[in-house]
Amino acid sequence: MSLTLFSTDGCHLCEQAWELLEQTGLSSHTQLKDIIDDERWLAAYAVRIPVLRRNDGGELDWPFTAADILEFSRVT
């Protein structure tokens, strides 16, 4: 399962979300996308980041825990 974390520079919640991904061991399976790089991402996530997305389109909005991430990543 590949994941994408939508975030932006200077977002302390995004930094916390990345730390949780590192704790779960899933950071190596996660792409980090800065919403400022794409107008569609900015429109969709500007007030929602950090948002974790699975490759099947499922999304997990903040706040989430390491346990939430593990459960979310196991859904097929």
C-alpha positions in Angstrom: 0.0 0.0 0.0 1.5 3.3 -1.0 0.5 6.5 0.9 0.7 10.2 0.2 0.8 12.9 2.9 -0.5 16.2 1.7 1.2 19.0 3.7 3.1 22.3 3.3 6.2 23.9 4.7 5.9 25.4 8.1 2.9 23.3 9.1 3.6 21.9 12.6 0.7 19.5 12.4 2.1 18.1 9.2 5.5 17.6 10.9 3.6 15.7 13.7 1.9 13.6 11.1 5.2 12.8 9.4 6.7 11.8 12.8 3.8 9.4 13.3 4.5 7.9 9.9 8.1 7.4 10.9 7.0 5.7 14.2 4.8 3.3 12.3 7.6 2.5 9.8 5.4 3.7 6.9 7.4 6.8 6.0 9.4 4.9 3.4 6.0 3.9 1.8 4.8 7.5 1.8 5.2 10.3 -0.7 5.2 13.8 0.8 3.3 16.3 -1.4 3.3 20.0 -0.8 -0.1 21.4 -1.6 1.4 24.7 -2.8 2.8 22.8 -5.8 -0.6 22.1 -7.4 -3.7 24.4 -7.5 -6.0 21.4 -7.2 -4.2 20.2 -4.1 -4.3 23.7 -2.6 -8.1 24.0 -3.3 -8.8 20.6 -1.8 -6.5 20.5 1.2 -5.7 24.1 2.2 -7.8 24.0 5.4 -7.6 20.2 5.9 -3.8 19.4 6.0 -2.3 17.2 7.0 -4.2 14.6 5.0 -3.1 11.0 4.4 -4.3 9.4 1.2 -4.1 5.8 0.1 -3.5 4.8 -3.5 -7.2 3.7 -3.7 -8.3 7.3 -3.0 -9.2 6.8 0.7 -8.3 9.7 2.9 -7.5 10.1 6.6 -7.9 13.6 7.9 -6.1 15.1 10.9 -6.2 14.5 13.8 -5.0 10.9 13.6 -2.8 8.6 15.7 -0.2 6.0 14.9 -2.8 3.3 15.5 -5.2 5.1 13.1 -2.5 5.2 10.4 -1.8 1.5 10.8 -5.5 0.6 10.5 -5.9 3.0 7.6 -3.0 1.5 5.7 -4.3 -2.1 6.1 -7.6 -1.4 4.4 -7.8 -2.9 0.9 
